[in-house]
Each structure stands twice: as structure tokens, then as C-alpha cells.
């Protein structure tokens, strides 16, 4: 396996029932030149060069205080997820996320706010002694996921104070209070980028995320066709993609049917 890729790849339509549905979604994304996280809305037009310009962005992020941090559904950050996997080594990833993907140069996405997630081995023990009720099966030290959950819960209960809205820093939001600045940072850029995984599961297990080398962009990615490095599709769709779009043949990465 190659070490890293010069591209970051996003796969579309994981929840859709058929490859035909995924292909139609891919075509729609290519036509609009826009990748958008589910919880973002926008108003946009194209400029004289044909590039899409976003005039207004609104993030409908939310925090569910009844959830645990390590379950990945407490801080819903409206992120677009990419993997840092060489194209020739995508086999395991495509079994989890589908086979229709868009790859962009890493430098292109970094300029648009892309950053890797922070992986946390959930079962790795820490130096913190577990309270008596959590000392089970001879383990005296808190596993890393439980320590993060306890520390973040104390932060949420004692500092954030549920019921008081905390804005995430979208754009240059001026916070005069240092505590408000930290809360906005933690809720917008720290906790949503934590990725807990079970290191004891095999690489192809859906809950072992470490091999994905995931990166995230909050909100939207606006692009032209020329910004795309590769389009990954099953071989059976190659001819249709060439006929339906202006994607060049050498920009298509075909997967075996």
C-alpha cells in the first residue's frame, strides 16, 4: 500500500439504495459544482468566469447534550468527509462508502479549510484511575474514550450550561469574552473533529475508521470541473460519464465491475 495520496476523495450516495441512484447524485453534484454538507443551506450564483459564488451560508449545527462524545452524534458539525487513501488502495473503503467518488488535490481542499480528524483509540488505557463503579474485568485505569466522555460532559455541564446557545465561529465572529471564544472553538473546531475508533477490530470493519485517514471540510466545497483530480466510478459507468459530462477520460478512475 502506498503511504498517502496527493488527493482527498469524497464518496457520494452511501445511503442510497442503488448504483443508478448514486450515479445520478454524482451527475447532479458535477452539474452544480458544489459539495454541501447536509446541514448547510446557501444562496449562490455563477460569476462571469463560470465559477459558483456563495452569497450566503448558514450552518444548522446542533449539540445533543444527552449523547456521549465518543458516539460521534453529540456535536453535529455539518462536515464533508474525505479520505486520504491512494486510488489503487480504495477497495476496503468502497465496500463501506460506495463506489462513486470525487478526488481533489489536497492543496485545493486545504485552501478551503480541510483538516484531518483527531483519531482516538477508544479502548486504549490512560493514566487516570477509574472510579470504583467503572473498575470492571480487572481494569483500574480509564479507557481513553471514557475519559474523554467524562471530561467533555463536565465541560458541557459546568461551563457551557445547556440552554444557553453557543455560536460556532463561522467567519470572523468577534468574541470579547475569552470563555466564549473557547466555547465557540471547542464546539466548532475541536469536538467535531474527534474520531473514536476500536483498534481491536479488523481493517474492513465499519467501526474501524483509522485506515480512512479522514479529513473534513465544514460546510461547502465549491469547484469547477477543472479542479477535480479524479472521478472514481464502476467501469460500467465510464462511457456514460464521458457522454454526460466534460470529464476527460484520463481523469476517470474506473473500478472493476
PLY file of the C-alpha trace (Angstrom):
ply
format ascii 1.0
element vertex 257
property float x
property float y
property float z
element edge 256
property int vertex1
property int vertex2
end_header
0.00 0.00 0.00
1.26 3.47 -0.85
1.70 5.68 2.17
-0.53 8.66 1.38
-2.35 10.12 -1.61
-1.90 13.53 -3.27
-5.71 13.62 -3.39
-8.54 13.62 -0.91
-11.61 11.65 -2.00
-15.27 12.04 -1.08
-17.73 9.24 -1.89
-21.36 10.11 -2.56
-24.66 8.33 -2.03
-23.71 5.84 0.67
-27.31 5.71 1.95
-28.91 5.43 -1.49
-30.30 2.02 -2.50
-28.73 1.50 -5.96
-25.69 2.42 -8.04
-28.01 4.15 -10.51
-29.18 6.49 -7.71
-25.58 7.17 -6.75
-24.63 7.92 -10.35
-27.49 10.42 -10.72
-26.41 12.12 -7.49
-22.82 12.32 -8.78
-24.04 13.94 -12.01
-26.09 16.48 -10.04
-23.05 17.41 -7.93
-20.91 17.80 -11.04
-23.54 19.98 -12.74
-23.82 22.31 -9.75
-20.11 22.37 -8.89
-20.98 22.13 -5.22
-20.39 19.66 -2.41
-22.52 20.60 0.56
-22.86 19.06 4.00
-26.45 18.04 4.78
-27.00 20.73 7.41
-25.88 23.70 5.32
-28.02 25.96 3.17
-26.77 28.55 0.73
-27.69 31.12 -1.87
-25.35 31.12 -4.84
-24.82 32.24 -8.43
-22.07 31.88 -11.02
-19.72 34.73 -11.90
-18.56 35.76 -15.37
-15.88 33.04 -15.29
-18.48 30.38 -14.61
-17.41 29.79 -11.02
-20.09 29.38 -8.41
-20.10 32.17 -5.82
-21.71 31.59 -2.45
-23.52 34.71 -1.24
-24.91 33.38 1.99
-24.09 30.34 4.11
-25.97 29.16 7.13
-24.99 26.22 9.27
-27.73 24.42 11.13
-25.38 22.67 13.54
-26.65 21.28 16.80
-25.43 19.78 20.05
-27.31 16.91 21.66
-26.36 17.04 25.34
-27.91 13.64 26.04
-25.28 11.90 23.87
-21.73 10.81 24.66
-18.86 12.50 22.85
-17.33 9.20 21.73
-20.53 8.12 19.91
-19.99 10.79 17.19
-23.55 12.12 17.35
-23.25 14.77 20.05
-21.65 17.58 18.02
-23.21 17.57 14.57
-20.82 19.80 12.68
-22.22 19.64 9.12
-18.94 18.38 7.69
-17.98 16.95 4.32
-15.74 13.92 4.84
-12.79 12.91 2.65
-10.35 10.02 2.83
-6.60 10.23 2.31
-6.20 6.86 0.56
-4.30 6.21 -2.68
-6.70 5.43 -5.51
-5.29 1.95 -6.04
-5.95 1.07 -2.38
-9.61 2.07 -2.14
-11.04 -1.46 -2.11
-11.83 -1.66 1.61
-13.13 1.91 1.70
-15.52 1.44 -1.23
-17.13 -1.57 0.45
-18.14 0.78 3.28
-18.99 4.00 1.44
-19.88 3.11 -2.14
-18.01 3.37 -5.44
-18.82 6.85 -6.75
-16.28 9.41 -5.63
-14.70 12.78 -6.35
-11.00 13.38 -5.69
-9.45 16.84 -5.34
-5.81 17.83 -4.88
-5.04 18.03 -1.19
-3.71 21.57 -1.63
-7.03 22.64 -3.21
-9.04 21.42 -0.20
-6.61 22.72 2.42
-7.19 26.20 1.00
-10.89 25.61 1.62
-10.49 24.68 5.26
-9.81 20.93 5.11
-8.13 19.40 8.15
-7.57 15.82 9.34
-9.65 14.47 12.18
-8.03 13.63 15.50
-8.12 9.86 15.93
-8.65 8.45 19.42
-8.14 4.74 20.17
-11.25 4.26 22.28
-10.07 1.29 24.33
-6.52 2.49 25.00
-5.98 2.89 28.77
-4.96 6.22 30.27
-3.14 7.17 33.46
-6.44 8.17 35.09
-7.78 5.81 37.76
-11.35 4.74 37.07
-13.97 5.38 39.74
-14.99 2.18 41.60
-18.20 1.71 39.60
-16.14 1.69 36.38
-13.47 -0.72 37.54
-14.52 -3.87 35.73
-12.78 -7.00 34.48
-9.67 -6.10 36.44
-9.17 -2.77 34.65
-8.18 0.00 37.06
-7.47 2.75 34.52
-10.00 4.65 32.45
-10.10 3.78 28.75
-9.43 6.80 26.58
-12.99 7.13 25.22
-14.48 7.09 28.73
-12.01 9.70 29.95
-12.87 11.98 27.01
-16.59 11.43 27.63
-16.31 12.29 31.32
-14.12 15.36 30.76
-16.30 16.71 27.94
-19.50 16.10 29.93
-18.12 18.09 32.84
-17.19 20.87 30.39
-20.69 20.82 28.87
-22.49 20.70 32.23
-20.35 23.17 34.15
-19.08 25.62 31.50
-21.40 25.62 28.51
-24.54 25.36 30.68
-27.16 23.67 28.45
-29.94 26.01 27.43
-27.62 28.89 26.59
-26.85 28.94 22.85
-23.22 28.90 21.88
-22.36 30.05 18.37
-19.67 28.24 16.43
-17.09 30.56 14.83
-18.31 30.76 11.23
-16.32 33.58 9.69
-14.74 36.25 11.86
-17.17 36.20 14.77
-15.97 38.69 17.41
-15.97 37.23 20.93
-14.83 39.63 23.63
-15.15 37.10 26.43
-12.24 34.59 26.35
-14.52 31.87 27.70
-17.00 32.46 24.88
-14.13 32.28 22.39
-13.02 28.95 23.83
-16.55 27.53 23.84
-17.03 28.52 20.21
-13.66 27.00 19.30
-14.29 23.75 21.17
-17.82 23.30 19.86
-16.96 24.23 16.27
-13.40 23.08 15.64
-12.31 20.65 18.36
-15.03 18.22 19.40
-16.48 17.72 15.87
-13.01 16.67 14.66
-12.51 13.91 17.24
-12.89 10.42 15.74
-13.08 7.49 18.13
-12.41 4.00 16.79
-11.98 0.47 18.08
-8.38 -0.55 17.30
-9.16 -4.20 18.07
-11.49 -4.55 15.07
-10.11 -5.66 11.66
-9.38 -3.07 8.99
-12.53 -3.86 7.00
-14.86 -3.47 9.98
-17.19 -0.44 9.57
-16.27 0.75 13.08
-12.50 0.77 12.49
-12.12 4.23 10.99
-8.38 4.63 11.38
-7.48 3.34 7.91
-9.59 6.06 6.30
-7.20 8.89 7.23
-10.26 11.11 7.30
-10.21 14.85 6.59
-13.18 17.19 6.97
-14.37 20.46 5.48
-17.10 22.30 7.34
-19.99 23.40 5.15
-19.42 23.56 1.41
-16.79 22.97 -1.29
-17.30 24.99 -4.47
-15.45 23.67 -7.52
-15.13 23.70 -11.28
-14.69 20.54 -13.30
-11.06 21.52 -13.85
-10.49 21.45 -10.08
-11.25 17.72 -9.96
-8.26 15.40 -9.95
-10.16 12.14 -10.45
-13.70 10.79 -10.61
-14.00 7.24 -9.27
-16.80 5.10 -10.73
-17.51 1.47 -11.60
-16.21 0.52 -15.04
-19.78 0.05 -16.31
-20.46 3.80 -15.89
-17.31 5.07 -17.60
-18.86 5.57 -21.05
-21.92 7.27 -19.61
-19.83 9.67 -17.54
-17.85 10.71 -20.63
-21.08 11.23 -22.58
-22.92 13.06 -19.79
-20.16 15.42 -18.61
-17.00 17.20 -19.72
-14.82 14.99 -17.50
-11.80 13.91 -19.53
-11.10 10.17 -19.86
-7.72 10.48 -18.13
-9.49 11.97 -15.09
-11.63 8.87 -14.58
-10.56 6.15 -12.20
-12.57 3.02 -13.04
-13.30 0.31 -10.51
-13.81 -3.31 -11.62
-17.48 -4.26 -12.00
0 1
1 2
2 3
3 4
4 5
5 6
6 7
7 8
8 9
9 10
10 11
11 12
12 13
13 14
14 15
15 16
16 17
17 18
18 19
19 20
20 21
21 22
22 23
23 24
24 25
25 26
26 27
27 28
28 29
29 30
30 31
31 32
32 33
33 34
34 35
35 36
36 37
37 38
38 39
39 40
40 41
41 42
42 43
43 44
44 45
45 46
46 47
47 48
48 49
49 50
50 51
51 52
52 53
53 54
54 55
55 56
56 57
57 58
58 59
59 60
60 61
61 62
62 63
63 64
64 65
65 66
66 67
67 68
68 69
69 70
70 71
71 72
72 73
73 74
74 75
75 76
76 77
77 78
78 79
79 80
80 81
81 82
82 83
83 84
84 85
85 86
86 87
87 88
88 89
89 90
90 91
91 92
92 93
93 94
94 95
95 96
96 97
97 98
98 99
99 100
100 101
101 102
102 103
103 104
104 105
105 106
106 107
107 108
108 109
109 110
110 111
111 112
112 113
113 114
114 115
115 116
116 117
117 118
118 119
119 120
120 121
121 122
122 123
123 124
124 125
125 126
126 127
127 128
128 129
129 130
130 131
131 132
132 133
133 134
134 135
135 136
136 137
137 138
138 139
139 140
140 141
141 142
142 143
143 144
144 145
145 146
146 147
147 148
148 149
149 150
150 151
151 152
152 153
153 154
154 155
155 156
156 157
157 158
158 159
159 160
160 161
161 162
162 163
163 164
164 165
165 166
166 167
167 168
168 169
169 170
170 171
171 172
172 173
173 174
174 175
175 176
176 177
177 178
178 179
179 180
180 181
181 182
182 183
183 184
184 185
185 186
186 187
187 188
188 189
189 190
190 191
191 192
192 193
193 194
194 195
195 196
196 197
197 198
198 199
199 200
200 201
201 202
202 203
203 204
204 205
205 206
206 207
207 208
208 209
209 210
210 211
211 212
212 213
213 214
214 215
215 216
216 217
217 218
218 219
219 220
220 221
221 222
222 223
223 224
224 225
225 226
226 227
227 228
228 229
229 230
230 231
231 232
232 233
233 234
234 235
235 236
236 237
237 238
238 239
239 240
240 241
241 242
242 243
243 244
244 245
245 246
246 247
247 248
248 249
249 250
250 251
251 252
252 253
253 254
254 255
255 256
